[in-house]
């Protein structure tokens, strides 16, 4: 599959995302925020970073980039999109996923290997996981606190839109320990932790077997090939 | 020249970690008379000449669509300030 990664001014993890796409057996395609061209990709990633220096609100200015018009349109037609960290914030600012993300409740930037539970495998990005599988991937953010009003939270929970929850530690005060969400169709997934940093032994989180050999993030990208499991 | 002032605050019911940090700092310095601190944003939109209703309508739309995110913030004030 051709999998695009969009670079915005201030994106940091676009190169890692392109690399993850390649390690998962796909063809990485670099996309540029000012273009109105998705280069015929079959899926795309909105990467982590600090687009526009987090000015105004995290992801707010990037969500209004030229390419986002095309991406929101393509999402309506079923294009799989993964938003990681700043990409998750962009998807919320673009109105694709419900709720908002605010500063961590403890007021500090946090960087740690984070355990998550996979709450929903009926998505294009989580189909390769087992139900309620526990995974560990890096988390690094200052504004990752998920919030939503009562009605939205009820809908998100009721419709099974929660894809990941934090396990053990809630690192940022997110309501209901929510770490990631999907859209109704299961084509779009957004999360704060970083799967693209856990795709190759020697460069991932520590596991019980060896240091830095965690590759739980790779399943996000290999899941793309597993279309049949979608409801 | 005139300026339209737009003020945006985090929603009351939400935690404001930045405001909380400042409040803690006040308490540490012995300022016990303030019970809370909240931090918002002030935008200044300048126009040539006088502010018209067209300007104000546009400013209201921008305030809702771009300058604030209704999920986490409220637009608390939009007003005109003349500068001499």
HADDOCK unambig.tbl for C-alpha pairs under 7 A between the chains (distance, minus, plus):
assign (segid A and resid 99 and name CA) (segid B and resid 71 and name CA) 6.28 0.50 0.50
assign (segid A and resid 100 and name CA) (segid B and resid 71 and name CA) 6.02 0.50 0.50
assign (segid A and resid 100 and name CA) (segid B and resid 72 and name CA) 6.42 0.50 0.50
assign (segid A and resid 103 and name CA) (segid B and resid 17 and name CA) 6.22 0.50 0.50
assign (segid A and resid 105 and name CA) (segid B and resid 17 and name CA) 5.73 0.50 0.50
assign (segid A and resid 106 and name CA) (segid B and resid 17 and name CA) 6.95 0.50 0.50
assign (segid A and resid 107 and name CA) (segid B and resid 17 and name CA) 5.42 0.50 0.50
assign (segid A and resid 107 and name CA) (segid B and resid 18 and name CA) 6.78 0.50 0.50
assign (segid A and resid 148 and name CA) (segid B and resid 71 and name CA) 6.81 0.50 0.50
